[in-house]
Amino acid sequence: LNTPPATMPEAKPPKTFLPQKALLIPDMKGWHILFFVVNVIGGNWFLHRSVWNPSPTKLPLEERLSVENPVFRTLLITSVILLLKTIGYAWLAVYTAVVNNSFSKNPEDQNTGDLSKPAKTRESDPDQDRAHRLHLNALENCPIAVILAALMVVAGPDADAATTYMWAFVGLRIAHGFWYWNAGSHEVRAVFYTGGVFCCVGYSFQILRACGYSF
């Protein structure tokens, strides 16, 4: 007898005040992703051809890395926000593990939270598992952005472009985290994510332009 393949039970999304269904593209295809990639690169190419200063005044390195330089100061402030936010997500995971008694990463961790609740694993605790995924997502994205932004500032960017990209990235990542934690639709969350990637590509354009490449 042929045994039919096992199927995963359909996971029910948690209740939320945010929309959870796709608003624009209910049937995502692979070519949609290619379309987004082309627009992320093409949009930055357009900005660097038509909006950002092609020949920004390049300060001496010691002035570029001075807190008197508004661009370097923006780098410091936005980096602190992003990195503290990432640490905050780790503490959110710890908090949910305590209140739901779902510590389970190590055997000795089990049943060391709120003992009025039955012990469970992280995987069986939707709140802690979501906080854990939120933290991992921040770890995968924020340090890369901070490094690229720092390289951009060292290279000597256009001040308006650098400031816009850095603050836009912070705003998009905060919106992404809010949407993720509150279980909003994947489509909208992907827009926030793609906006952050757009900023990182913009950092890269600024670095390459400072190195003498024109677009």
Disulfide bonds with the S-S distance in Angstrom:
none
